[in-house]
Amino acid sequence: MLILLPPSEGKTPAAAGEPVDPAALWLPKLATARARVLNRLIALCRRTSERSIADSLATLGLSAGQRDEITRNAALATAPAAPAASVYTGVLYEALSPATLEPAARDWLDRTAVVFSGLWGVVRLGDRIPAYRCSVGVTLPAVGGLTAHWKKALRPALDAATKGVPVLDLRSGAYAAMWAPPSPGDTASLRVLHERVVDGVARRSVVSHFNKATKGRLVRALAENQVTPTSIDDLVTALRDLKFTVEDSPAAPGRPRPLDVIVTDL
């Protein structure tokens, strides 16, 4: 199985360590595509005039109060790198808490889960990266829109890596647009619904913050039990065995199989 995760906006910089090596990350065939984005991002953020800084902030979708992110990006070539599992620190990753997993569960996680990124394309949680700021919605000079850039680069590498493997897609929409699994029948997309009773009627709604936390807890439960499904049916059974309330529906032609995880407590 392969689990597809979004990155987190919040990141914790490494305190020490060697800089990132794009060729040492998962799927080294992506090294050239990674280096192209990295070099253009660094060049964009190294400009020091007030006008240039304002332009860099606008390009990256940042506010004037986030100038430190520009400074951080400018130093990415030499910044210390750490495992992605410790760099990404948003809600999903706090709930997943990779650092507190037992060694066997952590090994399972490092083999099974991958993170999509506007800068790196896709990395494993054990890959060493620096903290950065660059969403997939960015358009960089000489590179263009990062979604289109990664669509072209990721397709051959990831299509081969996922052949015959069930895929659980937990990405948000922007990152899901970077790559679509070639075998939708072997893929499940998952959303979290909050169910509550109002005037005696059960009502469901999509949640945001708790959507991420639930996905983190779900991946953690799979890791702790080192689940190895060979199909989406096996995955649904495993999640139910782990006490998740899962409802699945037939997939539309050419689309992943939709799974809903129902939660009553947030």
N, C-alpha and C positions, 0 to 999 in steps of 0.2 A: 504494500500500500504506500501511496505517497499523499501527504497532507499539504495542501497549499495554504499558506498564511499571508496576511497582509503585513507590512511593516508597521511600526508605531511612529507617530509624530515625535513623541518623547524619546530621547536617547541619552544614555549615560556614557560620557567619554571615558576611554581607557586611561588609567593613571600612568601606565608604563607599557612598553612593548615595542616590537619592531613595527614599521609601517606595513600597510596592506600590500599584498602582492596579488594583482588581479588574476594572474595565471594559477595561483594556488587555491583559488576559490573553486567551489563545485562547478563542474562542467567547464574545464579550462579552455574549451573551444570558444567560449565567450570572452576570452581575455582581450581581444582586439576591440570588441564592441564596448566592453567595460572601460578600457583605457581611453577610448575616444570620448565617452561621456565624462569621465573623471578629469581629463585634461582640459576639456572645454569649460567644465564647471569651475575648476581652479582658475583658469584664465579670466573667466567672468568676474570672479570674486576677488582677484588680486588688484583690480583697478581701484585707485585711491581717491580720485576727485569726488567731490560731493555729488556732482551730476552722475558720475559712474556708479557710485554706491546706491543712489536712488534708483538708477536703472536696474542694478542687480537685485535690489529688494523687490522691485516690481516684477522682474522676470521670475523670481522664485516665489512670488506670492507672499512676501513677508512685510511686516509693518516696520516703521521707523525704529520702534523699540527693540527690534530683533537684529540690529546690526552685528551683534556678536556672532550670529549664525554665518554672516558673510565672512567674518574674520576666521571662523573655524573652517569653513569650506576652502578658504585660500591656502590653508596649511595642510590639506588632506594628504599631500604627497609624502609628508614627513610625520604626520600625526601618529601616535601610538594606536595600535589596533588590538582588539580583544574579541573573544567569541561573540558572534551575533546575538546569542542567547543572553549575554550580559549587557549588550549595547542597547537592544530594544527593550524599553521599560514602560510601555503603555499598559492599558487596562488588561488586554488579553494576556500579555506576558507576565504581568503581576499575578494573575490568576493561575497561569501555567506554572510559574515559579520553577524554571528548569534547575536552578542551583540547589533546590531542596529535594530533588529526585534521587532515589537510590541509583548506584552506578549502572545497573542493568537497564533500568528505565531510562536513564539519561542517554545511554548508548542507543536504545531504541528510538528515542526522540531525535537524536542527531542523524540517524539513518533515514528516518521516515518523514520528518517535517522539513519543508523548505519555505523561505520567505521571499516574496516578490518585492523588488525595489526599483525605484526610478533611476538610481545610480548604478547598482550592481546587476540588475536584471533579475537574477535569482541566486540565493545562497542557502547553504545549510546552516543550522543554528550553531554548529561548531566552527564554521568559517570565521576567520579573524578579519574584522573590519573596523575602521574608525567611526566615530559619531559624525554625522553629516546632516545636511538639510537639502533635500532635492526630491520633490514628489514626482510621480510619473506624469502629472499634468503639465509639467514645465516644458517650455520650448527653448532649447539652447542654441546660440549662434553656431552655425556650421554643422549642427547635428539635426536640428529640427525638433519636432514633437517627439518626446520620449516614448509615448505609446507606440507610435509607428516604428521608431527605431528598434524597440524591443520585440515588437511583433515579428519583424523580419529576422532578427538575430536568434530569438528563442525557439522559433518553430522547428528547425531541424534538430537542434540539440535536445529539446524537451520531448519532442515527438518520439525520439529513439529511447529516451530514458524512461518513458512511461508506457512503452508498448507492453500490453498484456497485464498491466498493473492497475488495480482499482485505485481511483483518485477521489479524495475527499476535499472539496473546494470550499475553503472558509474565507476567501478573499472578498474585499469590498469591490464595488463595481469598477472603479477606476483601475484597480490592479488586475481584476479579472479580464479586462480588455487587452492586457498585454499578451495573453496566450490562452487558447482554448484547447483542452485535451482532444486529441484526434479521434478518440473512441468515446463518444458521449454515453454509450451504454455501460461503460465501465467507470462512469463518473457520477458523483452525487454532489449537489450543491445544497448547502444547509443554511437555514435561517432559524432564528429564535423567536418564539411567540410567547407573550405573557398572557396567561388566562386568568381572568378574575370574574367573579359572579356579581352582576349588577341587577338589582331588583329581581333576583331569582333566575337571571339569564346569564349563561356563560358567554363572556365576550373576550375576544383575543385581539392583541395589538402587537405590532412590531416594536421591539425595544432597541435602544441604541447602546448606551453605556453598558447595560447588563447583557446585551447581545455579545459584546466582546468578552465580558467576564465569563459568561456561560461557555463560549467557545474555548476559552482558556482552560476552564475546569474539565470540559469534555476531552480535550487533547491530553490533559494530564492523566485522566482516568484511563485512557487508551494506553498511555505510556506506562503507567504503573502496572498494568496488566499485560503489557507487551503483546497487544492484540495484533494478529497477522491474518486478516481476512483475505480470501482469494477472490471475493466478489462483493458487489454492493449489498447483496442479500446477506452475506456473512457479516458485513459491517453493521447493518441494521440490527441483526440478531445480537451482535456483541454489545452494541449501545444499549439495547433493551436489557440485556443481562446485567449491565452496569447501572441499571435503574434510571436510565434516561427515558423520558416519554417521547417516543419518536413516531411520527406519522409520515408515511411515504405515499407518493402518488405516482402513477405511470408517467414516464417522461414523454414530452412532446417529441416528434421526430427531429433528430439531430440536436437534441438538447440534453443536458445532464438530468439525472433523476432528482427531483426535488424532495428534500427531507425537511420536515419541520420538527424542531425540538420544543416541546411545550413546557413552560415553567410557570409555577403558581406563586413562588416566593422570589422576590428580587433582593 
